[in-house]
Amino acid sequence: MGGIFGGGGKTIHQTTPVISSIRIQTSAYGTPIPIAYGRPRIAPNLIQYTDFTAIPHTSSSGGGGKGGGGGGGGVETTTYTYTAAILMSICEGPIQDVPAAYVGKKRTSLAALGFTLFDGSPGQAPFGYMTSKHPTKALNYPDLAYVGAGAYDLGETATLDNHNFDVICNPAFRIANDGIGRSLVKLVVRQGALRYNRVSAADVQWSIDGTTWTTAETITLPDDNADHSFILAAPPGIKPWWRLRAASGLRGFKGDYSSATQYYAGDVVAYNGGYWLVLSAVKNSAPKPQTVSEVIRTVSDGEYTSAYTETVYSGSWTELPSACCRWSVANLAFFDSTAKEALDFTTADRSSGAFLRGYPPKYAFDGSNDTEWRSSEQGNDVSGAAWIGQYFGPWDVSPATVSDDILTHDRYGAGFPGTKMGDLGDFHNYCVASNLLVSPCYNEQRAAQEIISELAVVGNSGIVFSEGVLKIIPYGDAPVTGNGTTWTPSLTAVYDLTDDDYQPDEGEDPVTCTRSSSADAYNWVQVKFSNRLNQYAVEVAESKDQADIELNGLRPMPVIDLQNVVCDATVAKAIADLSLRRSLYIRNVYEFRLAWNYCRLEPMDIVTLTDANLGLVQTPVRVTAVEEDEDGLLTITAEDLVIGTGSSADQNSPDVDGYSPDFNVMPGDASPPVFVNAPGNLTATGYELWMAVAGASANWGGCQVWVSFDGVSYKQAGTIYGGARLGTLTAPLAAGTDPDTVGVLSVDFNTLAPNATLLSASQEDCDNLVTLCKVDGELLVYRDATLTGTGTYDLTYLRRGAYNTANTLHSPGATFVRLDDAVFKYAYDPEYSGKAVWIKLPSFNIYGAGLQDIDQVQAYQTMLGTAASYPPDVTGFAAAQNGQAVLFQWQLLTQANVAGYEIRFNEQGILSWDDATPVTQVTRGTQITTVKVPPGDWTFLIAAKDTSGNYSQNKTAYDLSVTNANDVIYSRDEAQFWETGTLLNLVIHQPTRKLVPASQGTAYDDGWDTFDKACPQPFGSYYYEPAEINLGIEGAVRSYGVTNSQLVVGGSGVADPEVLIDYKTAAGAYRGLQPWGIGTFTAQYIKQRLTINPQRGLCNVSSFVLAVDAERRTEEYFSFTVDSAGSALNFAKPFFKQPAITGTVVSATAASLAITAQSTAGASFKVFNTSGAAIAGLANIQIKGV
């Protein structure tokens, strides 16, 4: 009764039953591995799952009641969500990428799902999660593309939903062109270094922006002393070449490299006489015979050329002088443009040599007035410029490519002998020029003959096995150009046949003609395909002959099902049109016999027929079959050759009465995007770039999003369907309070997004930042939206400065964007934070067609990770030593976007965050932590870190001197002993004695990075391991290392080499390397390793001090008996260093105690009387040491 009337409460516990295993969409044993090409959509197959985990979530509600009384009960509910480690196979590898994933009907990404992609390379490594958790099940699945997730979120139902992946398959099968088949080269030059640029021929074009092209032989550079990019385009198969003429007043140069100055591999050490001087390499090898010489000479036409010779020792130096470069060794002057000098290393000790190479600025060339430099020879590889190569064309591939691969591939092919494959080049060129391209996914067992026949239908071609080889010959009957390829048909008849050639039986007609039934003359053809522009939805393309339908009624052909083969609407429409023409207009079949001397005839050959009975006069027909009888006569079957039926009609809809949509209407350009580096707690991954895009044209349906990290090579990141709500401010908005009940945000959508609308929000939604918007750099929220005119709104009751953004003044004309689901969200890897990215947005129309050429749309540049907001600064930071560790504490931050905290330290007084050494990282909710820190005078720095990886703008500092309660028993700076240890991918720079990371390639071979990075191509790992430390005895010790390091020139990240430690006892074994903060351990032998993680930051190491210390201890002996001859005392435990010993005599007759011998393991003593004679006696002895 008490519970009813408010006495003692009772809590009700409700628990959802726990699911015991995963619920799977499909996992079939023995299912064929799909073979895919181009860019299809593929349903994966679950191939492994483990570590099914139920995660409880408990919530409470209720408690108390009306009226007074005691504490009430409530309801405590426990539900579960589930995770599992899963692996899902995709298809045969290798593949290029999976830009999108579909879970149920939701479009997402692999990153958002937590998947790691394995591209199906033959030597790919196993999934790291399986290697660490289940090594016996960790398979590398060679040649199989798959994804893996260590803790895949299965939600509350433990169900693995239907998954489909948008897969970019093996790029080796794709068509390479720039839209018109040109080869492209990129060159960067600087004004002042060139007078003009002259190309080799008029058919080579120049462009500055990649859009507008010219054949002019001269291009004038802007007078702005800046770098300018040029693109050269040549006809297919030709690499363009050029000449560069130097501006007046620039000559060669002379300069010195001083050994007293510290430089490292890849450093730009000077800009002298128009040349950048780059330290090319630091050598670390035994002396080897080597001769390198470079000759610079002037020839009659005023051009400079360069030649070199080399005597190569096996496995030795392969870096050679290149045209228009200068060389020097340390302490040797450079030679100028008219001198001749050889660099002879035959007897030189190259173990510590450094070599310099001089480069013209950004690959421009300089020399004397009116002197030309030829930078490349026609037909040779380009030197001194970035080779763009040939642009890729469509995502889809040629049916000829698929046919050859599916028949002859040595692993998954049909086993068809390669020697039996005819030349499919004509078939390939026809398909490419006609844009009859495919993206098939073969996910079930089928006869190879079915697949090849299907591809022949797509390619409007016939299959022939003749002369012992397979041939596929197009039905095309008119020249066609597309995708950089032109195809021309061969319509010449191989024979003109007359009555003199036919061999009929007596009484038979020489040529018979059979006309197919009208019922088989289809006038409506439908092709089922998957529309890539509509998330691979299955759609139908059709072709009709309206005139025939009106005359003979509708006669539909059975639907041609190509949904697993074709992913482009224009291709499907072309296939339907070609199939309609062959069905409707090629109906006559001819049969006749010829003598054996026509045995060279084969199907798809064209002949003409003349026959009086049928009224045929040189009528062209196409042979479809050849059969030989027992008498050697050939029975020939042929069909009509009607010119025009082998070519697809214009895909635009015909102009007929009534509404007829133009499916290829131009969409218009996408608006310039508004970029937002999203606050971390609004993102799926913590690192997202948002972009808001719209289209002003009524025909604009959306756009693809292509991303590049170099402004040259682009990769599709996704597709935008429909536009964001973009507008402009029509009145100023002053900085205000939060909430701002005075300011009015006036927005006009008519120019950027004419169809955009806004609705008011509830107070709760406003306070929860649901109606988030962006104006300039401020994120803000509105509650009330009032329509003031067509496409114009006033927004009031504003929440200002959301997510810690600046609450500032906004002027009329500023861009407004509503940050909702219409905004495209691009998740990127954290390593790209702070780097530039280029975006292209080729648009398509409201029908999903009319896609713009990516080369013809503007590129927009922005920076990734430029914080839209920062976490707050940390306050109340303090540090105090606690024994061998340091205790840190600070005030807790409660903001939603705070993910955790990071603490670093520097030498006392240095406040640089980037140069500081990390101490620890802790998660959100932590406000006190203890960490072991080496002794020294330090400045500790703390910053909050948000879910996007952004740190507090201002770091909080605290100075502390950390003392060492232990005694150091071993210490050595390895900088003077690098040669005695083991180096991996590190070299010693003389005379600075710094360890420098080596690069996998030379500076010259690394393009533009030559001038920006000291190590253009880092290795995967670097380390230095000194010689083993032997302490002499076994005991409890600590070991640590203190480093001094700096980021390399052009490096990013932090200079943070890590020290690892391994140890063993006298009779034990090493246990494996561990971080240095492992604490006290028992050992006699110690190994240390200094490692540099290039992903964290490449650095040079100037010092590495190894130290071992141990705690002081004391041994005491009371009334120790000393004989008159003296007595030895063995310590209970040996000391690392000779200890300090004190003692006093306690015998009445004894006067003094003397130490006669001492070591780290014991000591000997004598007792003397007042006369100085040795006597027996007792003594109290104390030993202190380490």
BADOBA-606532 format. One record per residue (C-alpha): x, y, z. Coordinates in pm, whole numbers, plus 32768, in hexadecimal, padded with zeros to 4 digits. Example, Ala and Ser with C-alpha at 12.3 -4.5 7.8 and 13.67 -1.06 7.14 Angstrom:
// residues 2
84CE7E3E830C;85577F9682CA;
This chain:
// residues 1186
800080008000;811E80EB804A;818A80D97EE2;803381497E6C;801382717F54;817882F17F38;822A821C8035;8351814B7FB6;8381814F7E39;83DB80287D62;849B802C7C1C;84147F587AFD;85237EBD7A22;84D37E7D78B5;85D47DC977DF;85BF7D81766C;861B7C177620;87807BFA75A5;87AF7B837440;88B07A6F742D;892C7A8B72C8;89327B667194;880C7B6E70A3;889B7B606F48;881F7BDD6DF5;88D77AC76D3E;8A1279FA6D62;8A2378EC6C5E;8B3177E36C51;8B9F77976AF0;8B1078D66A5D;8BE079446931;8CC27A6E696C;8C367B83688D;8D077BF06765;8CCC7D616728;8D417E74663F;8D0C7FEB6625;8C368075673F;8B157F9367A0;8A517F6468DE;8AAA7E206991;8A007D6A6AB0;8B107CDF6B97;8B127B8B6C3A;8B5C7B5A6DAC;8C917A7D6DBC;8CE97A926F2D;8C607B167072;8CCF7AF871DA;8CD87BB37326;8B5F7BE27335;8B327CCF745C;89FB7D447515;8A1C7EA175AB;89237EF676C1;8881804F76DB;87C5809A781F;86DA81BF7851;85FD82227976;84B382DA7983;839F83227A79;83CE832F7BF1;82FC83F07CF2;8194844E7CBA;808A854A7D12;807E85CF7E71;818485AE7F7B;821784747FFF;834B83A87FE2;842A836C7EB6;837582C57D98;83EC81AA7CBF;840981B27B45;844680EA7A0F;85A4808079B0;85B980037849;86DD7F4677B4;86F67F22763D;88107EA07565;88C47F02742B;89AE7E16737A;8AF77E1672C1;8BBC7D0C720D;8CFE7CEE714B;8C9B7CA56FE3;8D417C6F6E92;8C7A7C936D51;8CFD7C2E6BFD;8CBC7D0E6AD0;8D507C846990;8E8C7C1568E2;8FA37D106912;904A7DF368E6;8F517F0F68FE;8F908086691B;8E9481036A1A;8D3C80E66AB7;8CBE82506AB6;8B6682006B41;8AAE80F26C01;893980AF6C19;88AD80196D59;87407FCF6D1D;86D2810B6C69;87D081ED6D13;88FD826D6C52;8A3782886D25;8BAE82446D13;8C9F81376D85;8D3D822C6E77;8BEE827C6F16;8BAB81086F42;8D0280CB6FD9;8D787FEB6EBE;8EDF7FC26E48;8EFE7F7C6CD3;8FE87E726C48;900A7EA16AD2;904D7D386A75;91BD7D566A21;92707C066A11;93537C586B37;92617D176C15;928B7CF16D8D;91857C516E70;908E7D2E6F2A;91507DC2704E;90367D807143;90347C0E70F2;91B07BFF7104;91B27C8C7264;90767BE572EB;905D7A9E722C;91AC7A577186;914C78F47121;9027797D7058;90E07AA56FC1;90E37A5B6E4D;91627B4D6D47;90647AE16C3E;91477B206B11;909A7BA769DA;8F557BDE6A9B;8ED77D3E6ADC;8E2A7D4D6C2C;8DDA7E2F6D53;8E0C7DF06EC5;8D947E967004;8E097E407163;8CCD7EB67213;8BB67EDF7115;8A7F7F8171A8;89587E90718B;88667F727243;875F7EEC7331;86EE7DCC7252;88457D2D7216;87EB7D2870A7;88E27D516F8D;880E7E146E94;88217DF06D1C;89637E8F6CA3;89BE7EFF6B44;8B007FA86ADE;8B4580A069C6;8C8B800B6948;8D9380A46864;8E367F6E67D7;8F8E7F346742;8FF28081669F;90D57FC765AE;8FA17F6E64E1;8F2180D364BC;8F4181AF638A;905482B5639E;9011840262F6;8FC8856E6340;8E80856D6285;8F1F8598612C;903D84A56156;9159859C6192;9293855B625A;92D18666635E;940586F96406;940F87FB651D;952788FC6544;95518A046651;96208B3965FF;96698C8566A3;96518DDE6606;97A98E7265DD;98408D226589;97998D076433;976E8DF56313;96838D14624F;962A8BA9621A;96308B0A60C2;959F89B36077;960688C35F6B;94D788C05E85;938B896C5E4C;92C888365EAD;9352884F600F;9276893160E3;92B98A006219;91D38A526339;91FE8B12647B;90BC8AA36523;908189556477;8F4489E063DB;8FA98ADF62D4;90A38A5B61D5;917A8B0D60D5;92688AA45FC0;932C8BE85FD3;94A28BB45FDE;94D58CCA60DB;943A8CF56232;948E8E2F62F9;94B38DFA646D;940D8EF0655E;95018FE265FC;94B58F7C6762;95EC8EB167C1;950D8D896817;95018C1D67B2;941F8BC7668A;93A38A75661D;938B8A1764AD;92F988E1640E;9365886162BB;9285877A61F0;92F686A760C9;924285B35FE3;921A844E6064;935F83936089;943E84C86077;94E7855E61A7;950486D36172;96518787618D;96AA88F461AE;97BC89F961B2;97E88AFE62BE;989B8C476283;99418CF563A8;99018E5F63FF;9A238F4F63D1;9B178F9764E7;9B178E386577;9C508D676559;9CDC8C3265F9;9D528C4C675D;9E658BF8684E;9E298BAD69BA;9ECA8AFE6AE0;9E4C89F76BCC;9EE68A296D20;9F2588F76DF5;9EFC89CD6F2A;9D8D89F96EDE;9C9F88E36F41;9BCC885A6E24;9B0F87186DEF;9AA286466CCA;99A687046BFC;99E888566CA0;99CC89866BC2;9B118A2B6C29;9B268B606B4C;9A8A8C266A33;9BB88C986970;9BC78D2A6813;9A6C8CA967C1;9AA68B436839;9A208A916968;9B3689C56A06;9AB3887F6A94;9B7A87896B62;9B34864E6A9F;9BAA85376B81;9C7584DB6CB1;9D4783A76C73;9D91829D6D75;9E4F81826CCE;9FAC80FC6CA0;A09281A26BA0;A04081306A41;A0DE818268F2;A008828F6858;A03C838B6742;9F36848D66ED;9F6E85A865FC;9E8C86A9655F;9EE287786430;9E3088BB63E2;9E7D89366284;9E068A316187;9DAE89BB602A;9D778A7B5EEA;9C038AB75F18;9C388B4F606E;9B958A316129;9C2E899E6261;9C3E88286282;9CB2874D639C;9D6585FF6396;9DDF851B64A9;9EAB83E164D4;9EAB82EF65F6;9F7281C36667;9E7B80FB6734;9EE38017684E;9DED7EFC688E;9CC87F76695A;9D5980D06980;9CF28232693A;9BED825D6829;9BAC83D36847;9C2784706706;9C3A85D76692;9B0B864265CB;9AE8873B64B4;9AFB88A66522;9B7188586685;9CB588A96739;9D7D87CC6822;9E7B87FA6936;9F13873F6A57;9F3287D66BB1;A03788ED6BBB;A05988F86A3D;9FDF8A27697F;9EDA89FD6873;9F498A30670D;9E9D8B306632;9DE88B0164E9;9F1F8B1C640B;A0138A5364DE;A06088E464DA;A0A9881D6610;A0A786AE6674;A04D862E67CC;A13085056807;A0E28420692A;A1CB830868C8;A29A83286A01;A1B483F36ADC;A125835C6C16;9FAF83766BD8;9F4E82FA6D30;9EFC845B6DA0;9EE1851E6C5E;9DCF86136C11;9D7686766AAE;9CC787AC6A34;9BF087D36903;9B888926687B;9A2B894E67EB;99908A6A6729;98708B0167EC;97408A2167C8;97DE897F6698;97FE8AC365D8;994B8AF36525;9A3B8C156522;9B768C64645F;9C0E8D776393;9B3A8E6C62CF;9A8A8DD8619F;9AFD8C7B61F5;9A048B6061C7;99F48A266297;994B88F86206;98A888436329;982B8712626D;985A86696121;973186026050;96CC849E609C;97AA847C61CF;973D847A6339;970E85D463C4;981B865B64AC;97E48783658F;966787816596;955186C2663E;94C985B96553;935385B76577;932B84956488;91DE844A63EA;90A2849E64A5;8FB5838464ED;8E6F8389642F;8D2682EB649B;8D03820565C6;8C8880EE64E4;8D6180076413;8D5B7F7B62B5;8C9E7E326279;8DD37DC261B7;8EA87DE862EF;8DAF7D1E63BD;8D927C0F62B1;8F097BDC62A0;8F367BD76419;8E0D7AF66468;8E8179F66367;8FF979EE639D;90497A5C6501;912A7957659F;9073795966EE;8EFF798F66B7;8EE47980653A;8E2D78766472;8F7277CF640D;8F54783E62A5;90AF782E6206;9148797F61C4;91C878FC6079;905E78CC600E;90037A396050;8FF37B0E5F1A;90447C7F5F11;8F277D305FC9;8FB87E885F83;8EAE7EE45E83;8D9A7E745F70;8E3C7F3F608A;8E61807C5FBB;8CFA80655F41;8C72803F60A4;8D4A815B612A;8CF7824A600D;8B8381F26027;8B87820A61A4;8AFB80A861B8;8BAB806E6305;8B567F886424;8B897F52659A;8B2C7DE465C2;8B277D1D6704;8B1E7BA566D0;8AAF7B18681F;8A2579C667BB;8A9D78A766E9;8A5278D16577;8ACB783C6433;8BDE7910639A;8B2478FE624F;89F979AF62F0;8AD57AC46377;8B887B01622D;8A3D7AFC616D;89AF7BFA6260;8ADE7CDC6234;8ABD7CBC60BB;89547D3760D6;89CC7E62619F;8ADE7EA260A0;89F57E795F74;8ADB7D6E5EE8;8ADF7C0B5E69;8BB27AE85EE6;8C7E7A215DEE;8D6978F85E1B;8E3778EE5CE2;8F9B78A05C80;8FC177F35DCD;8F84792C5E9E;8E6079DF5F42;8DFB7B285EA3;8CF67C285F07;8C9A7D0F5DE8;8BC07E485E06;8A7F7E785D3E;8ACC7FEE5D38;8AA1808B5BE2;8B0881F65C13;8C3B82A85CA0;8C1C83085E0E;8CF783D35EFA;8CEE83DB6074;8DC483B861AC;8EF7842360E9;8ECF830A5FE9;8E5783075E81;8DD581C85DDE;8D9B81A15C68;8CDB80755BDE;8D557F9A5AC2;8C2E7F8759D1;8CEA7F0D589F;8C577DD0580A;8D517CB457F7;8C987C1956CD;8B997C9255CE;8AD17B525591;8A037B115457;895079EA53B9;8AA37972533F;8B0E793454A6;89DD78855539;89D077075540;885E76AD555D;87D5754F5532;871E751153EF;85C775B253F4;8617768C5525;863478085532;879C787C5551;8743795F5676;8620792D5763;85967A405844;84D07A075983;842C7B2B5A39;83F87B105BB0;829C7B235C41;820B7C765C90;81D07BF45DEF;834A7BE45E1F;837F7D455D9D;83747DF25EED;832A7F675EF3;83567F9D6069;84977F33611A;84D97F54628E;862A7F2B6338;86397EFC64B0;87707F9B6550;87F38020669E;8806819C66A6;89478206674F;88CA836D6769;879E82F2682E;88538217692D;884C80F2683A;86D280DE6837;86557FE9672F;85B980B46616;8546807664B1;85C181246377;84EC80FE6241;84E7813E60CD;83AA814C5FF9;835781745E89;821A82405EA6;81CB82325D35;81DA80B65D31;810D80A35E6F;7FFA81745DD1;800480A05C96;80277F405D25;7FD57F5F5E95;80B97F405FC0;81A57E135FAE;82867E1360E4;83C97D4960EB;84077C7E6226;84BE7D60631A;863A7D5662F3;86B77D306458;88097DDC6480;87E27E5665E6;89237DA2664C;89E17E22651D;897D7F8964C7;897C80AB65C0;895481D564D4;8805824B644A;889982C86302;893A817662C1;87F780BD630D;873881A76223;8835816D610D;881C7FF26137;86A280066124;86B480DC5FEC;87AA7FF75F38;86E37EC05F96;85A47F635F14;86447FB65DC5;86CB7E575D8F;85817DB85DEF;84A47EA05D22;85717EDE5BE8;86477DA75BB4;85487C9C5B5A;85BA7BFF5A11;86907AC55A25;873F7A4D58EA;87C878F358A1;88A07880577D;89B8778D5730;8B1677D556B4;8C387705563C;8D5776A65722;8E3577BC569B;8D6778B1576E;8DDC780258A9;8E7D7941592F;8D2379D15970;8CCA79E35AE2;8BA47A6B5BA7;8B8E7BE95BBC;8C2F7C0E5A63;8B757CEF596F;8B247C7D580D;8A397D035700;892F7C2E5659;88B17C4F54F6;878C7B6D549C;868A7BAE538E;85807AD3542E;85807BA05570;85CB7CE954C6;87157D0C557F;881C7DE954E2;895C7DFB55AE;888E7DF956EC;89757DF9581E;893C7CE6591C;89F77C705A4F;8A597B025A6D;89D17A5F5BAB;8A2A78EF5B76;8B0578125A98;8AD476985A84;8B93759E59AE;8AED7461592B;8B8C731458D0;8BC27389576A;8C8C74B757D4;8B7775B1577F;8B3C76D3586C;89DE772C58E1;89DC789F5935;88D9794A5A0F;88D07AC65A0C;87F77BE35A83;87A07D3A5A00;88A67E485A28;87D47F7F5A58;88B580AB5A8B;8844816B5BBE;87C680445C88;891D800E5D22;8930816B5DB4;887B81F35EE3;879C83205EB3;87C4846A5F6A;875C842560CE;8693856860ED;8520852A60EE;846B85705FA3;839B86A65F75;823686265F76;80E786AD5FDA;80AF86C5614F;81B686D9625D;82FE86346201;8410866C6307;857486AA629B;862C85B36377;877A86476313;872687B0635F;8854886E63E6;884788816563;890689C66592;8A2789EF6682;8A1D89A767F4;8A3F8AD868D0;8B908B1C6975;8B898A386AA6;8B808AB86C09;8C7D89EE6CD2;8C5A899F6E43;8D5C88DF6F0E;8C5288446FE7;8C5488477165;8CC786EE71CC;8B9886857295;8ABB86BA7163;8B8385C67090;8B88844F7064;8D0484347065;8D7F85717114;8E1D85ED6FD1;8D23866C6ED2;8D1D87816DD0;8BBB87F66D89;8B6288A26C46;8A1E894C6BEA;89D189576A75;88A489BF69AB;884C8A076840;87A08B3D67BC;87188A8D6685;85C589E46697;866588BC65E2;8774888A66E9;87458738678E;888687146854;89F686DB6827;8B0E85E96862;8C1B86426961;8D81860668F2;8EA3863B69E2;9016867269A2;913A86A46A8E;9223872A6983;913987EB689B;918386F46782;9109859467D0;8F9D8588683A;8ED2847368DC;8D59846C68FF;8CED84906A69;8B76847F6A38;8A4485196995;895F863569FD;87F2860E699E;8733875469B6;87BC88966A42;880089296B97;874D8A5E6C16;88408B706BB3;87F08CDF6BC2;88818E396BF9;88498F3B6D0A;8780906D6CA3;87C891356DDF;88E191456EDF;88D6906F7018;89959105713E;8A4790387245;894C8FEA7355;89078F377499;88B18DC974B5;878E8DA3748F;876D8ECB73A6;860A8F4E73C0;865490937308;8713903571CD;86618FD7708A;87088EF16F8F;86778F516E3A;86B58E4C6D2A;866F8E486BB2;866F8CF36B00;860C8D6A69A3;87688D6E690B;880F8C366998;86ED8B4E69F1;85A58BD56964;84D08AB669EA;85538ABE6B51;84638AEA6C73;848C8B0C6DEB;83A48AA96F0A;839B8B237070;84178A3F7185;83AB89F372E6;845F8A8F740B;84ED893A7465;857489027307;860C8A5C7306;86B98A247454;873688D173D9;87D0897C72A7;86F688B971B2;86CC89DA70BA;88438A0D7096;88B48B0D6F8F;89FB8BA96F23;8A408D146EC9;8BAC8D6F6E89;8C6A8CB86F9C;8B508CB6709B;8A6B8B9070E2;89178C01715F;87B48B837192;865D8C21715E;85098BDD71F4;84178CB27129;84118CC56FAC;832C8DCB6F0E;82EE8DD16D94;83168F3C6D24;82FF8F106BA9;83448E196A93;84728D546B0A;84C58E476C26;84B58E0B6D9F;84F58EBC6EE7;85858DD96FF3;85638E43715E;85AB8DC572BE;870C8D5D726A;88018C89732E;89538D2372DF;8AB78C9B72D4;8A568B2D72DB;8B6F8A317312;8C5C8B3E738E;8C5F8C017245;8C8C8D7A7240;8B4F8E4A7275;8B9B8F687181;8B0790667090;8A8B8FE46F3F;8A6390CC6E15;896090CA6CFC;89C28FD66BEA;8A5A8ED86CDB;8A038D726C83;89048CB96D59;88EA8B3E6D63;87FA8A616E20;88C8893B6EA6;87D988186E7C;87D786C56DD0;87F3876A6C79;895A87CF6CCD;8A5C86DA6C43;8B3C86486D51;8C9685CE6CEE;8D4B84FC6DF2;8EC585036DD6;8FEB845E6E80;907E852A6FA3;91D4852B6EFB;914A861C6DF6;90E3871C6EFB;9185886A6EAF;91C088176D41;912C88B56C0B;901C88026B48;8F86885069F3;8E19880C69A4;8D7087EB684F;8BF687D86828;8B85875A66D0;8A0C878266C5;88F986A96633;8794870665DD;864B86B06687;8639856D65BD;879084F96633;8828853164DB;88EB8647642D;8A15861A6515;8B1A872A64E8;8C7F86CF648C;8D5686E265C6;8E68878D64FD;8D7D88AA64A7;8D0C89086606;8DBA89ED66FB;8E92896A6817;8E5989FE6972;8F6E89F56A75;8F4789EC6BEE;900689706D20;8FA6883A6DE3;8F9A884E6F5A;8F9089C96F6B;8EC189C870A3;8D618A507095;8D7C8A4D7210;8E7B89FE731B;8E51895A746D;8E6E8A497596;8FBB8A8F763F;900D89BC7770;90138A6D78C2;90918A0E7A1C;91B789477993;92B988DF7A9A;93C887D77ABF;947D87457BEC;958186347C12;950984FE7CC5;962D84117CF6;96AE83AC7BA2;957484317AF0;94CC85807AB6;936285BF7B19;929F86A27A26;914A873A7A6A;9067883E79C6;8F0388BF79BA;8E1587D978FC;8D80885B77B4;8C1587F87771;8BE68875760B;8B548771751F;8C6D877E7421;8D868738751C;8E0F85DC74D9;8F3385E275CE;9077868A7632;91E6867875D2;931686D376A5;946F871B7615;95B6879F76A2;96DC88767634;981988F176D2;97B389F377D3;97538B3E7737;97048AB475D9;95908AD3758B;95898A40742A;9476893A7415;94EA88A672CB;964D886D734A;95E287E2749C;95FD867174F5;94AF85C5753B;94868541769D;932984AD7697;91CE84C17602;9097848976D4;8F2A8473767B;8E06855876C0;8D9F855B782C;8F04854378B2;8F89865C798D;90A685B47A46;91B484C579CE;930B84477A38;942784137940;959783B87966;967384CF78E4;97F184D478C9;98AB85BE79B5;98EC871F793D;986D8883793A;973088787866;9614895277E9;94D9887B77D3;93C988E076DB;925F886976D1;9152889675C7;8FF4880E7598;8FB787497459;8E67873C73A9;8DD0862372DC;8E5D86BD719D;8FBE86B27224;8FD4882C7260;909088A47394;904389CA7477;90BF8B0773D5;91838B67750D;924D8A5E75C5;92658A747740;93C58A5877D1;945689EB7921;95C989E47981;965088CC7A5B;97AA884A7AAF;979B86D07AC0;98AA86447B9E;993684E67B97;9921842C7CE1;99F8831D7C4A;9B6B83177BFC;9BDB83007A90;9CB181CC7A56;9CD781ED78DE;9CBF831877F2;9D4083557690;9CE684437573;9CD38364743F;9D1484887353;9E87843B7366;9E5482C4733C;9D5082A67223;9E3A81C1715D;9E4280BC7273;9CCB80817262;9BD68005715C;9B368100706C;99FA80BE6FA3;99B881BD6E8F;9A7C82C86F4B;9BC483656EE4;9CC6842A6FA9;9CF6858F6F36;9E5A860F6F55;9ED286E07000;9D98872570D0;9D7D85B97144;9C0585C47112;9B37849770AA;9A7B84EF6F6A;995984266ED3;99AE839A6D7D;98C083AE6C54;9862828B6B71;98A6835F6A3C;9989847B69D5;991B85E269ED;9919860C6872;982F84E6683C;9724856D6923;968F86866853;961F87C16900;965F87366A5E;97D287656A1C;97AF88CC6A8E;96C788906BB2;973687546C64;987F86E06CEF;980885776CD3;971A85616BA9;96E183E96BBB;96FE83726D24;973282096D81;962981636E57;970381596F8E;984881DF701C;9911817D714E;9A63818971FA;9AC0807472EC;9BFB80A373C0;9CD37F8B7440;9C567EB77563;9C917F4576C1;9D297E5077BE;9CFD7ECE7922;9DEA7DC479AC;9CF07D407AAA;9B807CFF7ABC;9AA27DF17B78;996F7ED07B83;99A27FF97A98;98F480F779BB;9960814C7859;990182757783;997A83487663;997184BF7627;9978853A74BE;99AD86857412;9907869172BD;9880878271B9;978A875B7099;9833873A6F47;981488576E4F;96B888516DBC;9648874D6EBA;94F987496F6A;947D86B870B1;955486B871EA;96BE86607232;966E85397312;9761841572FC;970082FC73E8;97ED823D74CB;97AD80C974F5;98537FEA75F9;98957E757619;99487DC47734;99A67C7377C6;9A3D7BDC78FD;9B8F7B2E7900;9AF279DE78AF;99B27A56780A;99437AB976AE;98DC7C037615;97677C497630;97257D32750B;97437EAA74DE;965C7F8275B2;962F80FD75E0;972F819176D0;963181E177E0;961A8076784F;969E80CC79AD;978B80057A88;97F77EAB7A15;98FC7DA77A6C;9A0D7D807967;9B7F7D67791B;9B6D7D9F77A4;9AAC7EBC76FE;9A637F177597;99D080617520;994980C673CC;98FE8224734D;97E48218724D;975983247164;95F582FB70E3;95D883B66F96;946083CC6FC5;9496848C7109;95A9856B707F;96FC85476FD8;981585DC70A6;998D85FA70C1;9A23857F720A;9B4586477299;9B6D858D73E3;9AF28452748D;9B61842975F7;9B3682CC7688;9B1682B87800;9AE981A47903;9AAB81F07A72;9A5781327BAF;99D2817F7D09;9AC581BB7E27;9AC280B17F34;9B6080768084;9BE87F3B812C;9C347F4382A4;9CF47E448377;9CF97E5F84F3;9E087DC585D3;9EB97D3484A6;9FD77C58851D;A1317CB4849F;A2527BC384D7;A3AB7C438535;A4207BE683D9;A2FC7CA18342;A1A87C2B82C2;A0F17C428173;9F857CA98154;9EBF7C3B8023;9DA07D277FDD;9C457C957FDB;9C257D0A7E71;9D337D9B7D8C;9D2A7F0E7D3A;9D437F9D7BD8;9E43809D7C4C;9F36808F7D6F;9E6B80F57EA0;9EC081DC7FBE;9F1B81208101;9F1E81A98262;9F5380F083AD;9F9E810F851E;A03C801E8618;9F6F7FA9873F;A0777EDB8800;A1057F7B893D;A2697F3888D7;A23F7FA5876D;A29A810386FF;A25D810E8589;A1D480538458;A28C8049830A;A2127FDC81B1;A32B7F10811B;A2827EAE7FD0;A1427F0F7F1D;A07A7EAD7DE6;9F117EC17D6F;9ED37D677E08;9F7B7D867F5D;A08D7E1A803E;A19A7DAF8137;A1CF7E4D828E;A2CF7E5883AC;A2A97ED68510;A3CB7F8B85BE;A40A7FE3872E;A493812787AC;A5F580AB8773;A5AE806C8605;A5B87EF58622;A4B77E1F856A;A3CF7D70865B;A28A7CB1864C;A1557D7B868E;9FEF7DD98636;9F777EED854B;9E357F8784CB;9E4E7FB1834E;9D6B80728259;9D81805680D9;9CCB81577FFD;9CCA81537E83;9C1E80F57D47;
